Amino acid sequence: MSTTYYDEACRKVEGFEKMAEHFIKRLVIDGKTRSTHENYLRQMSKMALHCGKNPLDLEPDEIDNYLYFIVNRDTDSQSSFKHLVHFNTSKSFLAKYSEN
């Protein structure tokens, strides 16, 4: 996997790496493929870098603004949108377990 976005997000965004580890565990438990893991991490990394904070700390309007941005500008907007909408629905689950 090209981890450029992921590595950068881990370095620049506080709490991102821990949140990502919990999210990957959830994907593994749900039986998702490695490719799915990579795609979700890439999109979450791009969102974290764009917004400058951990996706769990984003307000609903920040998420909406980013989704609007990717639909209008990102070259892989459909894939990005799908992964980020799924992430957003998992956000409360992640928030619960990232506190441990």
Backbone bond lengths (Angstrom), bond angles and torsions (degrees), N, CA, C in turn:
res aa  C-N    CA-C-N  psi(-1)  N-CA   C-N-CA  omega(-1)  CA-C   N-CA-C  phi
1 M - - - 1.458 - - 1.518 108.95 -
2 S 1.289 115.89 137.51 1.452 120.62 171.95 1.523 106.81 -74.75
3 T 1.323 116.17 111.30 1.460 119.22 -174.05 1.515 112.15 -99.97
4 T 1.305 117.82 19.34 1.452 121.05 -177.19 1.527 111.91 -53.29
5 Y 1.304 118.06 -56.01 1.462 121.09 -179.48 1.529 111.11 -63.54
6 Y 1.327 116.26 -44.02 1.462 121.06 -179.51 1.526 111.20 -61.33
7 D 1.321 117.02 -50.24 1.471 120.86 179.98 1.525 111.25 -59.45
8 E 1.317 115.89 -42.82 1.458 120.20 -179.82 1.533 110.91 -64.65
9 A 1.334 116.63 -42.80 1.466 120.32 178.73 1.531 110.82 -63.71
10 C 1.325 116.92 -39.60 1.469 120.13 178.17 1.526 111.19 -62.81
11 R 1.310 116.70 -36.55 1.467 120.80 -179.79 1.527 112.40 -76.55
12 K 1.322 117.23 -37.50 1.464 120.93 -169.25 1.530 115.63 -100.02
13 V 1.317 118.06 -21.90 1.465 120.75 -172.10 1.530 109.13 -115.16
14 E 1.306 115.05 113.52 1.458 121.28 -178.12 1.531 111.58 -59.31
15 G 1.319 115.89 129.41 1.455 122.18 177.07 1.512 115.25 82.95
16 F 1.331 117.42 -3.84 1.463 119.81 -175.80 1.527 111.89 -65.31
17 E 1.311 116.93 -45.59 1.464 119.89 -175.83 1.526 111.65 -61.46
18 K 1.308 117.33 -44.20 1.465 121.41 179.04 1.531 110.57 -62.61
19 M 1.332 116.93 -44.28 1.459 121.22 178.62 1.533 110.06 -61.21
20 A 1.318 116.95 -42.46 1.465 121.44 -179.14 1.528 111.25 -63.81
21 E 1.320 116.99 -40.28 1.469 120.45 178.80 1.523 110.91 -61.07
22 H 1.321 117.39 -42.88 1.469 120.96 178.15 1.529 110.78 -65.21
23 F 1.314 116.78 -40.02 1.464 120.62 -179.33 1.528 110.49 -65.07
24 I 1.338 117.25 -42.43 1.464 120.91 178.91 1.528 110.17 -62.88
25 K 1.316 118.02 -41.88 1.469 120.11 177.20 1.521 110.39 -56.80
26 R 1.325 116.72 -42.47 1.464 121.09 179.46 1.527 110.46 -63.49
27 L 1.328 117.38 -42.11 1.460 120.39 179.33 1.529 111.50 -64.84
28 V 1.334 116.91 -38.89 1.466 121.22 178.11 1.526 109.58 -64.50
29 I 1.323 116.63 -46.64 1.463 120.63 179.01 1.524 110.63 -59.82
30 D 1.332 116.45 -36.97 1.470 121.01 179.48 1.527 113.27 -78.86
31 G 1.345 117.36 -0.84 1.459 121.24 176.00 1.522 114.92 78.85
32 K 1.320 117.72 21.72 1.466 120.81 179.87 1.526 110.19 -76.39
33 T 1.313 116.52 152.13 1.462 121.68 -178.00 1.531 112.16 -77.29
34 R 1.316 115.45 163.30 1.467 120.89 177.97 1.533 110.85 -58.96
35 S 1.303 116.69 -38.12 1.461 120.97 177.81 1.528 110.58 -60.15
36 T 1.311 116.68 -40.92 1.465 120.98 177.59 1.521 110.17 -63.15
37 H 1.337 117.36 -43.31 1.464 121.40 177.76 1.519 109.96 -56.22
38 E 1.327 115.57 -48.47 1.465 120.71 -177.53 1.520 111.82 -62.80
39 N 1.320 116.29 -42.07 1.465 120.03 -179.81 1.518 111.93 -64.81
40 Y 1.330 117.24 -44.83 1.465 120.36 178.16 1.530 111.19 -62.75
41 L 1.333 116.57 -46.21 1.469 119.15 179.71 1.518 112.14 -61.63
42 R 1.316 116.57 -40.70 1.466 120.00 179.45 1.522 110.54 -60.53
43 Q 1.326 116.81 -47.10 1.462 120.17 -177.38 1.530 111.87 -69.21
44 M 1.327 117.18 -39.70 1.464 119.45 177.27 1.527 110.62 -65.86
45 S 1.344 116.54 -37.03 1.462 120.80 177.90 1.518 111.02 -63.15
46 K 1.326 116.02 -44.53 1.463 119.84 178.99 1.522 111.20 -62.15
47 M 1.338 116.80 -40.23 1.457 120.27 178.72 1.525 110.40 -65.40
48 A 1.329 117.28 -45.00 1.466 121.19 -179.58 1.525 110.88 -61.14
49 L 1.314 116.93 -42.90 1.463 120.32 179.94 1.527 111.29 -67.60
50 H 1.310 116.85 -41.18 1.464 120.84 -179.72 1.531 110.81 -64.17
51 C 1.329 116.36 -44.14 1.466 121.32 -175.80 1.522 113.01 -86.63
52 G 1.337 116.70 -18.79 1.455 120.85 178.40 1.508 114.99 77.79
53 K 1.342 116.39 19.26 1.462 118.79 177.21 1.515 111.10 -155.99
54 N 1.320 114.11 165.78 1.447 121.98 178.73 1.532 108.92 -58.55
55 P 1.331 117.87 133.26 1.464 119.71 179.30 1.524 114.09 -55.45
56 L 1.334 118.18 -28.44 1.465 120.45 178.20 1.520 112.28 -68.55
57 D 1.328 116.33 -20.21 1.462 120.99 -178.86 1.525 113.43 -94.32
58 L 1.316 117.58 -0.44 1.462 121.07 -178.39 1.527 110.98 -75.68
59 E 1.298 114.62 140.21 1.465 121.57 173.91 1.534 108.46 -80.49
60 P 1.325 117.93 156.61 1.470 120.10 179.38 1.529 114.06 -52.73
61 D 1.327 118.42 -39.21 1.461 119.40 179.96 1.525 111.51 -69.54
62 E 1.326 118.53 -29.86 1.469 120.80 176.09 1.524 110.61 -68.81
63 I 1.325 115.90 -38.84 1.467 120.03 177.16 1.525 109.82 -65.53
64 D 1.320 116.83 -45.55 1.469 120.55 178.12 1.520 111.47 -59.51
65 N 1.326 116.98 -42.97 1.468 120.44 179.36 1.517 111.05 -63.03
66 Y 1.326 117.61 -39.69 1.459 119.85 178.82 1.526 111.06 -68.99
67 L 1.331 117.12 -43.04 1.468 119.48 177.73 1.534 110.68 -60.70
68 Y 1.308 116.48 -40.13 1.463 120.60 175.77 1.527 110.51 -61.23
69 F 1.319 116.64 -43.22 1.466 122.18 178.17 1.529 111.07 -58.66
70 I 1.341 117.27 -48.97 1.466 117.64 -175.45 1.526 112.41 -70.33
71 V 1.317 117.17 -33.02 1.463 118.88 178.42 1.529 109.80 -65.20
72 N 1.321 116.96 -34.13 1.457 120.82 -177.10 1.522 114.88 -91.37
73 R 1.340 118.50 -21.96 1.464 119.55 -172.61 1.505 116.60 -128.20
74 D 1.291 118.35 -34.32 1.467 121.37 -173.07 1.525 109.49 -71.20
75 T 1.329 116.32 137.18 1.462 120.28 -177.19 1.524 112.70 -70.52
76 D 1.304 117.97 -25.55 1.465 120.27 177.32 1.528 110.19 -111.48
77 S 1.326 115.61 46.91 1.458 121.31 -170.56 1.527 114.18 -60.95
78 Q 1.318 119.91 -38.80 1.461 120.22 -178.57 1.521 111.26 -64.08
79 S 1.329 116.62 -44.87 1.460 120.65 177.53 1.521 110.53 -65.19
80 S 1.315 116.32 -45.22 1.466 120.97 179.24 1.514 110.29 -58.20
81 F 1.304 115.84 -47.63 1.458 121.40 -177.19 1.524 110.63 -59.95
82 K 1.327 116.77 -47.67 1.463 121.55 -178.71 1.529 110.88 -59.31
83 H 1.314 117.15 -47.13 1.461 120.52 -178.24 1.529 111.75 -66.85
84 L 1.300 117.02 -39.87 1.459 119.52 -177.81 1.521 112.57 -73.37
85 V 1.319 117.20 -33.38 1.462 119.23 176.21 1.527 109.03 -65.97
86 H 1.326 117.21 -41.57 1.465 119.77 176.96 1.521 110.14 -63.39
87 F 1.326 117.34 -42.94 1.460 120.40 178.31 1.523 110.15 -59.28
88 N 1.307 116.73 -44.40 1.464 120.26 -178.09 1.530 111.05 -61.04
89 T 1.330 117.46 -35.88 1.462 119.51 177.96 1.523 111.35 -72.02
90 S 1.331 117.55 -21.46 1.466 122.26 178.49 1.520 111.98 -92.16
91 K 1.300 118.05 -3.83 1.463 122.83 -172.27 1.529 112.61 -57.71
92 S 1.313 118.33 -43.74 1.467 119.44 -178.48 1.522 111.07 -66.40
93 F 1.322 117.26 -36.63 1.460 120.55 176.40 1.523 110.18 -62.41
94 L 1.313 116.74 -46.63 1.457 120.97 -179.18 1.517 111.56 -64.13
95 A 1.305 117.04 -41.11 1.464 120.41 -179.25 1.524 109.94 -60.39
96 K 1.297 116.67 -40.01 1.467 121.34 -179.88 1.523 111.23 -61.44
97 Y 1.341 116.74 -44.17 1.458 120.36 -174.42 1.516 114.01 -89.00
98 S 1.311 118.76 -15.87 1.470 119.99 179.31 1.517 111.58 -76.64
99 E 1.331 117.42 -13.75 1.457 121.39 178.69 1.524 111.81 -76.03
100 N 1.331 117.37 -18.49 1.476 121.40 -178.11 1.505 112.09 -81.24
